[in-house]
């Protein structure tokens, strides 16, 4: 027969393992999102390339394909890592509340990972074919014009609409739901200060998602860095917090 004390100890050990997994996931996600971004900024004029003329993007892609393709693939995998991270973060929040915010945050985190990955995956899988068609020695003007139209359509739909607008919209609302839940019901793993930071990053990320509607003000432009980029970097101290607290509880 399981005693209440043994049951509590088992639950505590399970939460420690969840916290350790979340810490490792946060580190992998942070590195996986920031390292490719740094490489693409240097090799592919990212993210400004999304709004450059199609010929310029195709030319730069062809010149640096050996770097750009794996960087975007890692970007997509890192985006998918948001899915288990959202589920782990949900488990680390309280289950004693009737609020729907923790569950809503988990769903939004899953959708964030999917939409951002879909936006990134077009580069390693679709762009090489367009580049090959455009720069083929026997390519006609009609072929090249068609390639430019397809490139721009993919860029606007998969990149701007799904990857940026929908991805940032979902990411912002995910952080707001997660942050609001932690502020209302903090836990040892997701304390109130972490909730406040997530809430702030979420609001800025949400603001950055309206840029596609022509609201390109200085505040909107910088909000992406204050929100999304800051969040990817702040994953590291949260991972450190989780790691230290899980180790302390085990000792």
N, C-alpha and C positions, 0 to 999 in steps of 0.2 A: 504493500500500500504506500502510495506517495504522500509524504508529509508536506504540509504547507511550506515548511522551511526549505525542503529539497526542491519543491516546485519553483520557489522564488529564486533559488540558486541557479536552477537550470535556465530560467528565463533571463537572469542576469548574464549568464555565460553566452546565451544566444544573442543578446543585445550587444555584448562585447565583440562577438564575431561579426555581427552586422556593421558595427561601427568601424572595425578594421577593414572590412570589405569596402565600405563607403569611403574611407580615407584613401585606400589604394585607387579606387575608381575616380575620386576627385583629382588625384595627382595625374593619373593617366589622361583624364579629360582635359585638364589644364594644359599639360604639355602637348597633347594631341591637337588642341585648337590653336595654341600660340606659336609652336614651332613651324607648322606649315604656313601660317599667316606671315611670319617673319621672312620665310624663304620666298613666298609669293610677292611680298612687298618689294623685295630686291630684284627678283627675276621676272616678274610679270606685272609690275605697276599696280598690284592689288591694294585696295578695292577699286581704285579709279578706273581700271581697265574696263569695268562693267559699263562705263558710260563713254568710253572712247569709240571712235569710228570702227566698224567691223574689220576693215582691212588692217588696221593697226593691231587689233587683238589677234587676228589670224597670223599675222607676220611675227608678232612677239611670241605667240604660242609655238609656232614652227621653229623658231630660233632656240627656244628653251624648253622644248617638249620633254627632254629627259629629266628635267627637274620639276616642271610644272605638273606633269601627269601624276607622279607619285605623291607630290605635295597635296594635290586636290583629293587623291584617293585616301590619304591619311586624314585629311579634313573630314571626309565623309564618314570614315570609321569613328573618328572622335565624336562626330555629331550623333552617331548611333549609340555611343557609350553614354549619352545623356539618358537613354531609356532605363538601363539598370540603375543609374545614379538616382533618377527620380523615384524609382521603386524602393531603393535603399533609404533615401531621405524620408519617404513616407513611413517606413518601418521604424525609423528613429524618432518619429513624432508621437505624441500621446495618442492612445486609443481610448481614453476615458472621456472624450468630448463628443458631443452630438453634432458638432460643426462638420459641414461637408468640405471645408477648406483643405484639409490634408489629402483627401481622396481626389478632390478637384485638381490640386497641385500636381499629384502624380499623373493624372490623365493628361494634363497640359504639358508636363515634362516629356511624356512619351510622344505626343504629337509634335513637340518642338524638335526632338531628335529625328523623327521621320522627315519632316518638311525640310530641315536644314540639310540632311543627307541627300535628299532628292535634288536640291539645288546644286550641290557640289558634284554629284556623280555625272552630270552631263559633260563636265570637262574631260575626265579620263576616258569616257566611253563614246561620246558623240563628236567632240571637237577634233580628234585626230582624223576621222573620216572626212570632215569638212575641209580641214587643212590639206589633206591629200588631194581632194577634188579640186580645190582652188589653185594649188600650185603645180598641178600636173602639167607637163610640157605641152600636151595636146588639148588643154582645157580651152573651150571657146568662151567668148565674152558672155554668152547666154548662161553657160554653166557657172561661171564666176558670179554673175549677178544672182543666180538662183541660190548659190552657196551663201552669199551675203544676206539674202532674205531669210534663209533658214537659220543662219547664225543669230541674226537679230531677233527673230521670233523666239528661239530657244532662250536667248539671253533675257528677253523681256518677261517670258513666261516662267521658265524654270529658275532663272537667276533672280530677277527683280521681284516678280509676283510671289513665287513660292519660297525661294530661299531667303530673300531679304524681308519683304513685307510680311508674309504670313509667318515665316520663321521667327522674326523679331517680335511680331505681335503675340505669338504664342509664348515665346520665351519671356517676354515682359509680364504677361498675365500669370505665367507659371511662378515667377519670382514674387509677384505681388501676393498670390494666394499662399505660397509657402511662407513668405515673410509675415503676412498678417496672421497666419495660424501660429507661427512661433512667437510672435509678440503677445498674442492672446493667451496661448498655452505653451510656454517655454518648457524644454526638457534639458537634461544634462548634456544631450548630444546636439540639440538645436536650441541654444539659449536665446534669450531675448535680443542680445546684441547682434547675433547672426541673423535673426529675423529682421531687425531694423536695417541691416546692410542689404539683405536680399530685397527688401521692400523698396529701398532707394534705387538699387540697380535696376529693379523691375520697372519702376516709373520712368527712368531715363531710357531704358531699352524700348519701352512702349512708345515714348515720344519719338524715338528715332525711326519708328516704323511708318510715320506719316510723311517722311521725306519724299516718297514716291508720288505723293499727290501735289508736288510742286512747292511744298512748304519748306524750302531749303534755307532756313534762317540759320544764323550762327549757332543759336542754342540747339536747334535740331541736329546740325552737323556734328557738334561736339557731344551730343547726348549718347551717340553710339559708343564713344570711348568711355564716357562716364558710367554708362550702364553695362553693356555687353562685355566690352573688353575688361573693365574693372572686375566684373563678376568672374571671368575666366581666371584672372590673377588671384582674386580673393579665395578661390577654391583651395589654394595651397595652405594658407593659415587655418582654414576650417579643417583640412585634412590633418594638419598637425594637432589641432585641438582634439579631434576624434581619436587619433593615435595615442596621444598622451593619456587621455581619460580612460581608454579601454585598457591600456597597459597598467595604469594605476589601480583599476578595479580588479585586475587579475592578480596583482601582487598582494 
